[in-house]
Amino acid sequence: MSSNSSYIVHPSIFFKRGLVYAGISDKMENINTTSTNYSRFRSHYGTSPGVCAICWNQIHNVLPTNMLYSHLLWALMFLKVYATEAVLSSKCGVDEKTYRSKVWIIVKAMESIKGCVVSDSLGFILLYFISSECLLVRSSINRSN
């Protein structure tokens, strides 16, 4: 990842908003950057805040203007956490219909970057799309090779 100015939405914003959706805090300003909170973020979204920012940079131009960066978090949570729409939509503070429509717009936009390898400091995430199912595959690699 290059300089902070290359992000449309900075990873710290994804981090804080993501932990609010995860129920770690009720306000973004109360979120502390700790290794525990970082692990919690990865547990809910399957990736790092930095990869979220890179992914948003890749897809935001193909989205309708009413789509927000937070909808990417909704979609990643949908793909990572196996829960009902009722549960996930309530975590995000919206009704099921709104949640479903935003998530699927994002998932389809992510399909447009299929096969894209997005790196972070711990390894990489490879986005695969098989028909209408999305698989997020995380793998560690030895970067010295």
N, CA, C and O atoms as a GROMACS GRO file, in nm:
protein
  580
    1MET      N    1   0.084  -0.118   0.000
    1MET     CA    2   0.000   0.000   0.000
    1MET      C    3   0.088   0.123   0.000
    1MET      O    4   0.189   0.130   0.070
    2SER      N    5   0.049   0.219  -0.078
    2SER     CA    6   0.130   0.339  -0.089
    2SER      C    7   0.084   0.444   0.011
    2SER      O    8   0.037   0.411   0.120
    3SER      N    9   0.099   0.570  -0.025
    3SER     CA   10   0.069   0.678   0.070
    3SER      C   11  -0.080   0.685   0.103
    3SER      O   12  -0.165   0.634   0.030
    4ASN      N   13  -0.109   0.750   0.216
    4ASN     CA   14  -0.247   0.764   0.262
    4ASN      C   15  -0.335   0.835   0.160
    4ASN      O   16  -0.455   0.808   0.153
    5SER      N   17  -0.278   0.927   0.080
    5SER     CA   18  -0.358   1.004  -0.014
    5SER      C   19  -0.413   0.918  -0.128
    5SER      O   20  -0.500   0.963  -0.201
    6SER      N   21  -0.364   0.795  -0.143
    6SER     CA   22  -0.412   0.710  -0.251
    6SER      C   23  -0.543   0.641  -0.215
    6SER      O   24  -0.604   0.577  -0.302
    7TYR      N   25  -0.587   0.651  -0.092
    7TYR     CA   26  -0.710   0.588  -0.050
    7TYR      C   27  -0.829   0.681  -0.067
    7TYR      O   28  -0.820   0.800  -0.037
    8ILE      N   29  -0.939   0.626  -0.116
    8ILE     CA   30  -1.064   0.701  -0.121
    8ILE      C   31  -1.121   0.707   0.020
    8ILE      O   32  -1.167   0.812   0.066
    9VAL      N   33  -1.118   0.592   0.088
    9VAL     CA   34  -1.155   0.583   0.229
    9VAL      C   35  -1.036   0.518   0.300
    9VAL      O   36  -0.993   0.409   0.262
   10HIS      N   37  -0.983   0.584   0.400
   10HIS     CA   38  -0.864   0.534   0.470
   10HIS      C   39  -0.895   0.405   0.547
   10HIS      O   40  -1.006   0.390   0.599
   11PRO      N   41  -0.798   0.313   0.556
   11PRO     CA   42  -0.819   0.189   0.632
   11PRO      C   43  -0.865   0.212   0.776
   11PRO      O   44  -0.941   0.130   0.829
   12SER      N   45  -0.821   0.320   0.838
   12SER     CA   46  -0.863   0.344   0.977
   12SER      C   47  -1.014   0.367   0.987
   12SER      O   48  -1.076   0.334   1.089
   13ILE      N   49  -1.074   0.423   0.883
   13ILE     CA   50  -1.219   0.443   0.882
   13ILE      C   51  -1.290   0.308   0.867
   13ILE      O   52  -1.389   0.283   0.936
   14PHE      N   53  -1.239   0.221   0.778
   14PHE     CA   54  -1.295   0.086   0.767
   14PHE      C   55  -1.284   0.013   0.901
   14PHE      O   56  -1.378  -0.053   0.944
   15PHE      N   57  -1.167   0.026   0.965
   15PHE     CA   58  -1.142  -0.040   1.093
   15PHE      C   59  -1.245   0.002   1.198
   15PHE      O   60  -1.308  -0.082   1.261
   16LYS      N   61  -1.261   0.132   1.215
   16LYS     CA   62  -1.351   0.183   1.318
   16LYS      C   63  -1.497   0.151   1.287
   16LYS      O   64  -1.570   0.105   1.375
   17ARG      N   65  -1.540   0.176   1.164
   17ARG     CA   66  -1.680   0.148   1.128
   17ARG      C   67  -1.708  -0.002   1.138
   17ARG      O   68  -1.814  -0.043   1.183
   18GLY      N   69  -1.611  -0.084   1.094
   18GLY     CA   70  -1.628  -0.228   1.100
   18GLY      C   71  -1.646  -0.279   1.242
   18GLY      O   72  -1.727  -0.369   1.265
   19LEU      N   73  -1.573  -0.224   1.335
   19LEU     CA   74  -1.586  -0.268   1.474
   19LEU      C   75  -1.716  -0.219   1.538
   19LEU      O   76  -1.768  -0.283   1.629
   20VAL      N   77  -1.768  -0.107   1.490
   20VAL     CA   78  -1.901  -0.065   1.536
   20VAL      C   79  -2.005  -0.165   1.489
   20VAL      O   80  -2.089  -0.208   1.568
   21TYR      N   81  -2.001  -0.202   1.361
   21TYR     CA   82  -2.095  -0.303   1.309
   21TYR      C   83  -2.080  -0.437   1.382
   21TYR      O   84  -2.177  -0.509   1.402
   22ALA      N   85  -1.958  -0.469   1.420
   22ALA     CA   86  -1.932  -0.595   1.490
   22ALA      C   87  -1.979  -0.592   1.635
   22ALA      O   88  -1.981  -0.694   1.702
   23GLY      N   89  -2.017  -0.474   1.682
   23GLY     CA   90  -2.067  -0.462   1.818
   23GLY      C   91  -1.958  -0.442   1.923
   23GLY      O   92  -1.984  -0.458   2.042
   24ILE      N   93  -1.838  -0.408   1.881
   24ILE     CA   94  -1.727  -0.388   1.974
   24ILE      C   95  -1.743  -0.256   2.049
   24ILE      O   96  -1.705  -0.244   2.165
   25SER      N   97  -1.799  -0.157   1.982
   25SER     CA   98  -1.824  -0.027   2.044
   25SER      C   99  -1.947   0.034   1.977
   25SER      O  100  -1.983  -0.003   1.866
   26ASP      N  101  -2.010   0.128   2.045
   26ASP     CA  102  -2.125   0.194   1.985
   26ASP      C  103  -2.088   0.322   1.911
   26ASP      O  104  -2.173   0.380   1.843
   27LYS      N  105  -1.963   0.367   1.923
   27LYS     CA  106  -1.918   0.490   1.857
   27LYS      C  107  -1.779   0.470   1.798
   27LYS      O  108  -1.693   0.408   1.859
   28MET      N  109  -1.760   0.524   1.678
   28MET     CA  110  -1.630   0.511   1.609
   28MET      C  111  -1.517   0.574   1.689
   28MET      O  112  -1.405   0.522   1.689
   29GLU      N  113  -1.544   0.686   1.757
   29GLU     CA  114  -1.436   0.754   1.829
   29GLU      C  115  -1.390   0.678   1.954
   29GLU      O  116  -1.286   0.712   2.010
   30ASN      N  117  -1.465   0.577   1.996
   30ASN     CA  118  -1.426   0.497   2.113
   30ASN      C  119  -1.343   0.374   2.078
   30ASN      O  120  -1.307   0.296   2.167
   31ILE      N  121  -1.310   0.355   1.950
   31ILE     CA  122  -1.236   0.237   1.905
   31ILE      C  123  -1.086   0.260   1.922
   31ILE      O  124  -1.032   0.360   1.877
   32ASN      N  125  -1.021   0.167   1.989
   32ASN     CA  126  -0.875   0.170   2.004
   32ASN      C  127  -0.811   0.073   1.906
   32ASN      O  128  -0.863  -0.035   1.880
   33THR      N  129  -0.696   0.112   1.853
   33THR     CA  130  -0.622   0.026   1.762
   33THR      C  131  -0.536  -0.068   1.845
   33THR      O  132  -0.425  -0.034   1.886
   34THR      N  133  -0.589  -0.186   1.870
   34THR     CA  134  -0.516  -0.288   1.945
   34THR      C  135  -0.511  -0.415   1.861
   34THR      O  136  -0.589  -0.431   1.767
   35SER      N  137  -0.420  -0.504   1.895
   35SER     CA  138  -0.412  -0.630   1.822
   35SER      C  139  -0.539  -0.712   1.841
   35SER      O  140  -0.581  -0.784   1.750
   36THR      N  141  -0.601  -0.702   1.957
   36THR     CA  142  -0.727  -0.773   1.981
   36THR      C  143  -0.837  -0.721   1.890
   36THR      O  144  -0.910  -0.799   1.830
   37ASN      N  145  -0.849  -0.588   1.879
   37ASN     CA  146  -0.950  -0.531   1.791
   37ASN      C  147  -0.921  -0.562   1.644
   37ASN      O  148  -1.013  -0.583   1.565
   38TYR      N  149  -0.793  -0.564   1.609
   38TYR     CA  150  -0.757  -0.600   1.472
   38TYR      C  151  -0.799  -0.744   1.442
   38TYR      O  152  -0.852  -0.772   1.334
   39SER      N  153  -0.777  -0.834   1.536
   39SER     CA  154  -0.820  -0.974   1.519
   39SER      C  155  -0.971  -0.983   1.510
   39SER      O  156  -1.024  -1.062   1.432
   40ARG      N  157  -1.040  -0.904   1.590
   40ARG     CA  158  -1.187  -0.902   1.584
   40ARG      C  159  -1.235  -0.857   1.446
   40ARG      O  160  -1.330  -0.914   1.391
   41PHE      N  161  -1.170  -0.754   1.392
   41PHE     CA  162  -1.206  -0.706   1.259
   41PHE      C  163  -1.190  -0.818   1.157
   41PHE      O  164  -1.281  -0.846   1.079
   42ARG      N  165  -1.073  -0.883   1.158
   42ARG     CA  166  -1.048  -0.992   1.062
   42ARG      C  167  -1.147  -1.106   1.082
   42ARG      O  168  -1.185  -1.172   0.984
   43SER      N  169  -1.189  -1.131   1.203
   43SER     CA  170  -1.286  -1.239   1.230
   43SER      C  171  -1.422  -1.208   1.169
   43SER      O  172  -1.493  -1.299   1.126
   44HIS      N  173  -1.459  -1.082   1.165
   44HIS     CA  174  -1.590  -1.044   1.111
   44HIS      C  175  -1.590  -1.023   0.961
   44HIS      O  176  -1.692  -1.044   0.895
   45TYR      N  177  -1.477  -0.982   0.904
   45TYR     CA  178  -1.474  -0.942   0.763
   45TYR      C  179  -1.380  -1.028   0.678
   45TYR      O  180  -1.382  -1.017   0.556
   46GLY      N  181  -1.301  -1.112   0.740
   46GLY     CA  182  -1.215  -1.203   0.665
   46GLY      C  183  -1.094  -1.140   0.602
   46GLY      O  184  -1.024  -1.204   0.524
   47THR      N  185  -1.066  -1.017   0.635
   47THR     CA  186  -0.954  -0.946   0.576
   47THR      C  187  -0.916  -0.828   0.664
   47THR      O  188  -0.973  -0.807   0.770
   48SER      N  189  -0.819  -0.752   0.619
   48SER     CA  190  -0.773  -0.636   0.695
   48SER      C  191  -0.842  -0.508   0.649
   48SER      O  192  -0.898  -0.504   0.539
   49PRO      N  193  -0.838  -0.405   0.731
   49PRO     CA  194  -0.891  -0.275   0.688
   49PRO      C  195  -0.819  -0.221   0.564
   49PRO      O  196  -0.881  -0.155   0.481
   50GLY      N  197  -0.692  -0.250   0.551
   50GLY     CA  198  -0.616  -0.206   0.433
   50GLY      C  199  -0.667  -0.269   0.305
   50GLY      O  200  -0.678  -0.202   0.202
   51VAL      N  201  -0.697  -0.398   0.310
   51VAL     CA  202  -0.751  -0.466   0.192
   51VAL      C  203  -0.890  -0.412   0.161
   51VAL      O  204  -0.927  -0.400   0.044
   52CYS      N  205  -0.968  -0.379   0.263
   52CYS     CA  206  -1.100  -0.317   0.240
   52CYS      C  207  -1.083  -0.186   0.161
   52CYS      O  208  -1.157  -0.162   0.066
   53ALA      N  209  -0.987  -0.104   0.202
   53ALA     CA  210  -0.963   0.024   0.134
   53ALA      C  211  -0.921   0.001  -0.010
   53ALA      O  212  -0.966   0.073  -0.100
   54ILE      N  213  -0.836  -0.097  -0.035
   54ILE     CA  214  -0.791  -0.127  -0.171
   54ILE      C  215  -0.908  -0.177  -0.255
   54ILE      O  216  -0.926  -0.136  -0.369
   55CYS      N  217  -0.986  -0.266  -0.198
   55CYS     CA  218  -1.103  -0.319  -0.269
   55CYS      C  219  -1.201  -0.206  -0.302
   55CYS      O  220  -1.252  -0.201  -0.414
   56TRP      N  221  -1.227  -0.117  -0.208
   56TRP     CA  222  -1.316  -0.004  -0.234
   56TRP      C  223  -1.263   0.082  -0.348
   56TRP      O  224  -1.339   0.127  -0.434
   57ASN      N  225  -1.130   0.105  -0.349
   57ASN     CA  226  -1.069   0.181  -0.460
   57ASN      C  227  -1.098   0.114  -0.594
   57ASN      O  228  -1.119   0.182  -0.694
   58GLN      N  229  -1.099  -0.019  -0.594
   58GLN     CA  230  -1.120  -0.095  -0.718
   58GLN      C  231  -1.264  -0.092  -0.766
   58GLN      O  232  -1.289  -0.092  -0.887
   59ILE      N  233  -1.361  -0.088  -0.674
   59ILE     CA  234  -1.501  -0.106  -0.715
   59ILE      C  235  -1.586   0.020  -0.711
   59ILE      O  236  -1.693   0.022  -0.773
   60HIS      N  237  -1.544   0.124  -0.642
   60HIS     CA  238  -1.635   0.237  -0.619
   60HIS      C  239  -1.684   0.303  -0.748
   60HIS      O  240  -1.796   0.355  -0.752
   61ASN      N  241  -1.604   0.300  -0.853
   61ASN     CA  242  -1.644   0.365  -0.979
   61ASN      C  243  -1.754   0.292  -1.054
   61ASN      O  244  -1.822   0.352  -1.137
   62VAL      N  245  -1.773   0.164  -1.026
   62VAL     CA  246  -1.876   0.087  -1.096
   62VAL      C  247  -2.006   0.078  -1.017
   62VAL      O  248  -2.100   0.011  -1.059
   63LEU      N  249  -2.011   0.144  -0.903
   63LEU     CA  250  -2.128   0.137  -0.815
   63LEU      C  251  -2.222   0.255  -0.838
   63LEU      O  252  -2.179   0.362  -0.879
   64PRO      N  253  -2.351   0.235  -0.810
   64PRO     CA  254  -2.444   0.350  -0.810
   64PRO      C  255  -2.398   0.454  -0.708
   64PRO      O  256  -2.329   0.421  -0.612
   65THR      N  257  -2.437   0.577  -0.729
   65THR     CA  258  -2.389   0.686  -0.644
   65THR      C  259  -2.439   0.678  -0.500
   65THR      O  260  -2.383   0.743  -0.412
   66ASN      N  261  -2.544   0.600  -0.474
   66ASN     CA  262  -2.595   0.590  -0.337
   66ASN      C  263  -2.525   0.483  -0.254
   66ASN      O  264  -2.564   0.458  -0.140
   67MET      N  265  -2.423   0.420  -0.310
   67MET     CA  266  -2.349   0.317  -0.237
   67MET      C  267  -2.237   0.381  -0.154
   67MET      O  268  -2.170   0.474  -0.198
   68LEU      N  269  -2.220   0.330  -0.033
   68LEU     CA  270  -2.121   0.382   0.060
   68LEU      C  271  -2.015   0.277   0.090
   68LEU      O  272  -2.038   0.158   0.069
   69TYR      N  273  -1.899   0.322   0.140
   69TYR     CA  274  -1.793   0.229   0.178
   69TYR      C  275  -1.843   0.129   0.282
   69TYR      O  276  -1.798   0.014   0.284
   70SER      N  277  -1.935   0.171   0.367
   70SER     CA  278  -1.985   0.081   0.471
   70SER      C  279  -2.060  -0.038   0.411
   70SER      O  280  -2.068  -0.144   0.474
   71HIS      N  281  -2.114  -0.022   0.292
   71HIS     CA  282  -2.183  -0.134   0.227
   71HIS      C  283  -2.084  -0.246   0.189
   71HIS      O  284  -2.121  -0.363   0.183
   72LEU      N  285  -1.959  -0.209   0.164
   72LEU     CA  286  -1.855  -0.311   0.142
   72LEU      C  287  -1.837  -0.394   0.269
   72LEU      O  288  -1.822  -0.516   0.262
   73LEU      N  289  -1.838  -0.328   0.383
   73LEU     CA  290  -1.827  -0.401   0.510
   73LEU      C  291  -1.946  -0.495   0.527
   73LEU      O  292  -1.929  -0.608   0.572
   74TRP      N  293  -2.065  -0.450   0.492
   74TRP     CA  294  -2.183  -0.537   0.501
   74TRP      C  295  -2.163  -0.662   0.416
   74TRP      O  296  -2.191  -0.773   0.459
   75ALA      N  297  -2.115  -0.641   0.293
   75ALA     CA  298  -2.097  -0.754   0.200
   75ALA      C  299  -1.990  -0.849   0.251
   75ALA      O  300  -2.007  -0.971   0.244
   76LEU      N  301  -1.880  -0.796   0.300
   76LEU     CA  302  -1.773  -0.883   0.352
   76LEU      C  303  -1.821  -0.961   0.474
   76LEU      O  304  -1.786  -1.078   0.490
   77MET      N  305  -1.900  -0.897   0.560
   77MET     CA  306  -1.955  -0.967   0.675
   77MET      C  307  -2.050  -1.078   0.629
   77MET      O  308  -2.050  -1.188   0.684
   78PHE      N  309  -2.130  -1.048   0.529
   78PHE     CA  310  -2.222  -1.146   0.472
   78PHE      C  311  -2.145  -1.268   0.420
   78PHE      O  312  -2.187  -1.382   0.439
   79LEU      N  313  -2.032  -1.243   0.352
   79LEU     CA  314  -1.953  -1.351   0.296
   79LEU      C  315  -1.874  -1.428   0.401
   79LEU      O  316  -1.847  -1.547   0.383
   80LYS      N  317  -1.837  -1.363   0.509
   80LYS     CA  318  -1.753  -1.425   0.612
   80LYS      C  319  -1.833  -1.492   0.723
   80LYS      O  320  -1.802  -1.604   0.764
   81VAL      N  321  -1.937  -1.424   0.771
   81VAL     CA  322  -2.012  -1.470   0.887
   81VAL      C  323  -2.138  -1.540   0.838
   81VAL      O  324  -2.221  -1.480   0.771
   82TYR      N  325  -2.151  -1.664   0.871
   82TYR     CA  326  -2.268  -1.740   0.826
   82TYR      C  327  -2.383  -1.714   0.923
   82TYR      O  328  -2.400  -1.786   1.022
   83ALA      N  329  -2.462  -1.610   0.892
   83ALA     CA  330  -2.575  -1.574   0.976
   83ALA      C  331  -2.691  -1.533   0.886
   83ALA      O  332  -2.673  -1.509   0.766
   84THR      N  333  -2.809  -1.527   0.943
   84THR     CA  334  -2.926  -1.490   0.864
   84THR      C  335  -2.923  -1.341   0.830
   84THR      O  336  -2.853  -1.263   0.894
   85GLU      N  337  -3.000  -1.303   0.728
   85GLU     CA  338  -3.013  -1.162   0.693
   85GLU      C  339  -3.068  -1.081   0.810
   85GLU      O  340  -3.029  -0.966   0.830
   86ALA      N  341  -3.159  -1.140   0.886
   86ALA     CA  342  -3.216  -1.070   1.001
   86ALA      C  343  -3.109  -1.033   1.101
   86ALA      O  344  -3.108  -0.922   1.154
   87VAL      N  345  -3.019  -1.125   1.128
   87VAL     CA  346  -2.910  -1.100   1.224
   87VAL      C  347  -2.814  -0.995   1.169
   87VAL      O  348  -2.781  -0.898   1.237
   88LEU      N  349  -2.769  -1.015   1.045
   88LEU     CA  350  -2.670  -0.924   0.989
   88LEU      C  351  -2.727  -0.784   0.965
   88LEU      O  352  -2.659  -0.684   0.991
   89SER      N  353  -2.850  -0.776   0.918
   89SER     CA  354  -2.909  -0.644   0.894
   89SER      C  355  -2.927  -0.568   1.026
   89SER      O  356  -2.911  -0.446   1.030
   90SER      N  357  -2.961  -0.640   1.133
   90SER     CA  358  -2.976  -0.571   1.262
   90SER      C  359  -2.841  -0.522   1.314
   90SER      O  360  -2.835  -0.417   1.378
   91LYS      N  361  -2.734  -0.595   1.288
   91LYS     CA  362  -2.599  -0.547   1.326
   91LYS      C  363  -2.566  -0.417   1.254
   91LYS      O  364  -2.496  -0.331   1.307
   92CYS      N  365  -2.617  -0.405   1.130
   92CYS     CA  366  -2.588  -0.287   1.048
   92CYS      C  367  -2.692  -0.176   1.064
   92CYS      O  368  -2.676  -0.068   1.009
   93GLY      N  369  -2.798  -0.203   1.140
   93GLY     CA  370  -2.897  -0.101   1.170
   93GLY      C  371  -2.993  -0.071   1.056
   93GLY      O  372  -3.045   0.040   1.046
   94VAL      N  373  -3.018  -0.171   0.970
   94VAL     CA  374  -3.111  -0.151   0.858
   94VAL      C  375  -3.206  -0.271   0.850
   94VAL      O  376  -3.185  -0.372   0.917
   95ASP      N  377  -3.309  -0.258   0.768
   95ASP     CA  378  -3.401  -0.370   0.748
   95ASP      C  379  -3.340  -0.469   0.649
   95ASP      O  380  -3.244  -0.438   0.578
   96GLU      N  381  -3.397  -0.589   0.645
   96GLU     CA  382  -3.343  -0.697   0.563
   96GLU      C  383  -3.342  -0.663   0.414
   96GLU      O  384  -3.247  -0.697   0.344
   97LYS      N  385  -3.446  -0.596   0.366
   97LYS     CA  386  -3.454  -0.562   0.223
   97LYS      C  387  -3.341  -0.468   0.182
   97LYS      O  388  -3.275  -0.489   0.080
   98THR      N  389  -3.318  -0.365   0.262
   98THR     CA  390  -3.208  -0.271   0.235
   98THR      C  391  -3.075  -0.343   0.240
   98THR      O  392  -2.991  -0.327   0.151
   99TYR      N  393  -3.055  -0.423   0.344
   99TYR     CA  394  -2.930  -0.496   0.360
   99TYR      C  395  -2.904  -0.584   0.238
   99TYR      O  396  -2.796  -0.580   0.179
  100ARG      N  397  -3.004  -0.664   0.201
  100ARG     CA  398  -2.990  -0.758   0.088
  100ARG      C  399  -2.956  -0.685  -0.041
  100ARG      O  400  -2.866  -0.727  -0.114
  101SER      N  401  -3.026  -0.576  -0.069
  101SER     CA  402  -3.002  -0.506  -0.196
  101SER      C  403  -2.862  -0.446  -0.201
  101SER      O  404  -2.795  -0.455  -0.304
  102LYS      N  405  -2.816  -0.385  -0.093
  102LYS     CA  406  -2.682  -0.325  -0.090
  102LYS      C  407  -2.573  -0.431  -0.098
  102LYS      O  408  -2.475  -0.414  -0.170
  103VAL      N  409  -2.591  -0.540  -0.025
  103VAL     CA  410  -2.491  -0.648  -0.025
  103VAL      C  411  -2.473  -0.704  -0.164
  103VAL      O  412  -2.360  -0.722  -0.209
  104TRP      N  413  -2.582  -0.733  -0.234
  104TRP     CA  414  -2.570  -0.796  -0.365
  104TRP      C  415  -2.517  -0.700  -0.471
  104TRP      O  416  -2.453  -0.745  -0.566
  105ILE      N  417  -2.540  -0.572  -0.457
  105ILE     CA  418  -2.478  -0.474  -0.548
  105ILE      C  419  -2.327  -0.478  -0.530
  105ILE      O  420  -2.252  -0.477  -0.628
  106ILE      N  421  -2.282  -0.482  -0.405
  106ILE     CA  422  -2.138  -0.487  -0.377
  106ILE      C  423  -2.078  -0.619  -0.425
  106ILE      O  424  -1.972  -0.619  -0.487
  107VAL      N  425  -2.143  -0.731  -0.396
  107VAL     CA  426  -2.090  -0.861  -0.438
  107VAL      C  427  -2.075  -0.865  -0.590
  107VAL      O  428  -1.975  -0.917  -0.641
  108LYS      N  429  -2.173  -0.813  -0.661
  108LYS     CA  430  -2.163  -0.812  -0.808
  108LYS      C  431  -2.051  -0.719  -0.855
  108LYS      O  432  -1.985  -0.747  -0.955
  109ALA      N  433  -2.030  -0.608  -0.785
  109ALA     CA  434  -1.919  -0.519  -0.820
  109ALA      C  435  -1.785  -0.587  -0.792
  109ALA      O  436  -1.690  -0.571  -0.869
  110MET      N  437  -1.778  -0.663  -0.683
  110MET     CA  438  -1.656  -0.736  -0.652
  110MET      C  439  -1.628  -0.840  -0.760
  110MET      O  440  -1.512  -0.873  -0.788
  111GLU      N  441  -1.733  -0.892  -0.820
  111GLU     CA  442  -1.716  -0.988  -0.928
  111GLU      C  443  -1.642  -0.925  -1.045
  111GLU      O  444  -1.571  -0.994  -1.119
  112SER      N  445  -1.658  -0.794  -1.063
  112SER     CA  446  -1.593  -0.726  -1.174
  112SER      C  447  -1.440  -0.722  -1.157
  112SER      O  448  -1.368  -0.697  -1.254
  113ILE      N  449  -1.391  -0.747  -1.036
  113ILE     CA  450  -1.246  -0.753  -1.016
  113ILE      C  451  -1.201  -0.895  -0.986
  113ILE      O  452  -1.098  -0.916  -0.922
  114LYS      N  453  -1.280  -0.993  -1.032
  114LYS     CA  454  -1.250  -1.133  -1.004
  114LYS      C  455  -1.108  -1.168  -1.047
  114LYS      O  456  -1.057  -1.118  -1.148
  115GLY      N  457  -1.047  -1.252  -0.968
  115GLY     CA  458  -0.910  -1.291  -0.995
  115GLY      C  459  -0.809  -1.188  -0.952
  115GLY      O  460  -0.689  -1.207  -0.972
  116CYS      N  461  -0.855  -1.078  -0.895
  116CYS     CA  462  -0.766  -0.972  -0.849
  116CYS      C  463  -0.702  -1.015  -0.719
  116CYS      O  464  -0.771  -1.055  -0.625
  117VAL      N  465  -0.571  -1.006  -0.711
  117VAL     CA  466  -0.500  -1.037  -0.587
  117VAL      C  467  -0.476  -0.905  -0.516
  117VAL      O  468  -0.415  -0.814  -0.571
  118VAL      N  469  -0.523  -0.897  -0.394
  118VAL     CA  470  -0.507  -0.777  -0.312
  118VAL      C  471  -0.419  -0.813  -0.195
  118VAL      O  472  -0.454  -0.902  -0.116
  119SER      N  473  -0.305  -0.746  -0.182
  119SER     CA  474  -0.208  -0.781  -0.078
  119SER      C  475  -0.231  -0.703   0.050
  119SER      O  476  -0.279  -0.590   0.048
  120ASP      N  477  -0.195  -0.766   0.161
  120ASP     CA  478  -0.184  -0.695   0.287
  120ASP      C  479  -0.058  -0.747   0.356
  120ASP      O  480   0.012  -0.832   0.301
  121SER      N  481  -0.030  -0.699   0.475
  121SER     CA  482   0.097  -0.731   0.541
  121SER      C  483   0.108  -0.876   0.586
  121SER      O  484   0.218  -0.923   0.612
  122LEU      N  485  -0.002  -0.949   0.596
  122LEU     CA  486   0.001  -1.086   0.647
  122LEU      C  487  -0.007  -1.193   0.539
  122LEU      O  488   0.006  -1.311   0.570
  123GLY      N  489  -0.027  -1.156   0.416
  123GLY     CA  490  -0.043  -1.253   0.310
  123GLY      C  491  -0.120  -1.191   0.196
  123GLY      O  492  -0.089  -1.080   0.153
  124PHE      N  493  -0.220  -1.262   0.147
  124PHE     CA  494  -0.302  -1.202   0.043
  124PHE      C  495  -0.440  -1.262   0.044
  124PHE      O  496  -0.465  -1.369   0.101
  125ILE      N  497  -0.530  -1.191  -0.019
  125ILE     CA  498  -0.666  -1.240  -0.038
  125ILE      C  499  -0.687  -1.249  -0.187
  125ILE      O  500  -0.653  -1.157  -0.261
  126LEU      N  501  -0.742  -1.356  -0.232
  126LEU     CA  502  -0.772  -1.375  -0.372
  126LEU      C  503  -0.923  -1.386  -0.386
  126LEU      O  504  -0.985  -1.471  -0.322
  127LEU      N  505  -0.981  -1.303  -0.467
  127LEU     CA  506  -1.126  -1.304  -0.484
  127LEU      C  507  -1.160  -1.393  -0.603
  127LEU      O  508  -1.121  -1.365  -0.716
  128TYR      N  509  -1.232  -1.498  -0.577
  128TYR     CA  510  -1.280  -1.588  -0.681
  128TYR      C  511  -1.430  -1.580  -0.689
  128TYR      O  512  -1.497  -1.568  -0.586
  129PHE      N  513  -1.484  -1.585  -0.805
  129PHE     CA  514  -1.628  -1.591  -0.820
  129PHE      C  515  -1.662  -1.712  -0.906
  129PHE      O  516  -1.615  -1.727  -1.019
  130ILE      N  517  -1.743  -1.799  -0.849
  130ILE     CA  518  -1.788  -1.919  -0.918
  130ILE      C  519  -1.938  -1.908  -0.929
  130ILE      O  520  -2.009  -1.915  -0.828
  131SER      N  521  -1.988  -1.892  -1.050
  131SER     CA  522  -2.128  -1.860  -1.078
  131SER      C  523  -2.171  -1.746  -0.986
  131SER      O  524  -2.112  -1.638  -0.994
  132SER      N  525  -2.270  -1.764  -0.901
  132SER     CA  526  -2.313  -1.653  -0.816
  132SER      C  527  -2.255  -1.661  -0.676
  132SER      O  528  -2.290  -1.580  -0.590
  133GLU      N  529  -2.166  -1.757  -0.650
  133GLU     CA  530  -2.106  -1.770  -0.518
  133GLU      C  531  -1.968  -1.707  -0.516
  133GLU      O  532  -1.892  -1.719  -0.612
  134CYS      N  533  -1.938  -1.642  -0.408
  134CYS     CA  534  -1.807  -1.581  -0.391
  134CYS      C  535  -1.732  -1.655  -0.283
  134CYS      O  536  -1.786  -1.683  -0.176
  135LEU      N  537  -1.609  -1.686  -0.312
  135LEU     CA  538  -1.522  -1.748  -0.212
  135LEU      C  539  -1.407  -1.653  -0.185
  135LEU      O  540  -1.340  -1.609  -0.278
  136LEU      N  541  -1.384  -1.621  -0.061
  136LEU     CA  542  -1.267  -1.543  -0.023
  136LEU      C  543  -1.163  -1.642   0.026
  136LEU      O  544  -1.186  -1.714   0.123
  137VAL      N  545  -1.049  -1.645  -0.041
  137VAL     CA  546  -0.946  -1.741  -0.006
  137VAL      C  547  -0.827  -1.663   0.046
  137VAL      O  548  -0.770  -1.580  -0.025
  138ARG      N  549  -0.788  -1.690   0.169
  138ARG     CA  550  -0.674  -1.623   0.229
  138ARG      C  551  -0.560  -1.721   0.238
  138ARG      O  552  -0.579  -1.838   0.273
  139SER      N  553  -0.442  -1.675   0.205
  139SER     CA  554  -0.327  -1.763   0.208
  139SER      C  555  -0.204  -1.681   0.248
  139SER      O  556  -0.189  -1.566   0.208
  140SER      N  557  -0.118  -1.742   0.326
  140SER     CA  558   0.008  -1.676   0.361
  140SER      C  559   0.111  -1.718   0.259
  140SER      O  560   0.113  -1.832   0.213
  141ILE      N  561   0.196  -1.625   0.225
  141ILE     CA  562   0.303  -1.656   0.130
  141ILE      C  563   0.434  -1.606   0.188
  141ILE      O  564   0.437  -1.514   0.270
  142ASN      N  565   0.541  -1.666   0.144
  142ASN     CA  566   0.675  -1.621   0.181
  142ASN      C  567   0.714  -1.512   0.083
  142ASN      O  568   0.742  -1.541  -0.033
  143ARG      N  569   0.716  -1.387   0.126
  143ARG     CA  570   0.742  -1.275   0.036
  143ARG      C  571   0.888  -1.262  -0.002
  143ARG      O  572   0.920  -1.182  -0.090
  144SER      N  573   0.978  -1.337   0.059
  144SER     CA  574   1.118  -1.326   0.024
  144SER      C  575   1.151  -1.400  -0.105
  144SER      O  576   1.259  -1.379  -0.161
  145ASN      N  577   1.063  -1.486  -0.152
  145ASN     CA  578   1.087  -1.562  -0.276
  145ASN      C  579   1.054  -1.481  -0.399
  145ASN      O  580   1.068  -1.530  -0.511
   0.00000   0.00000   0.00000
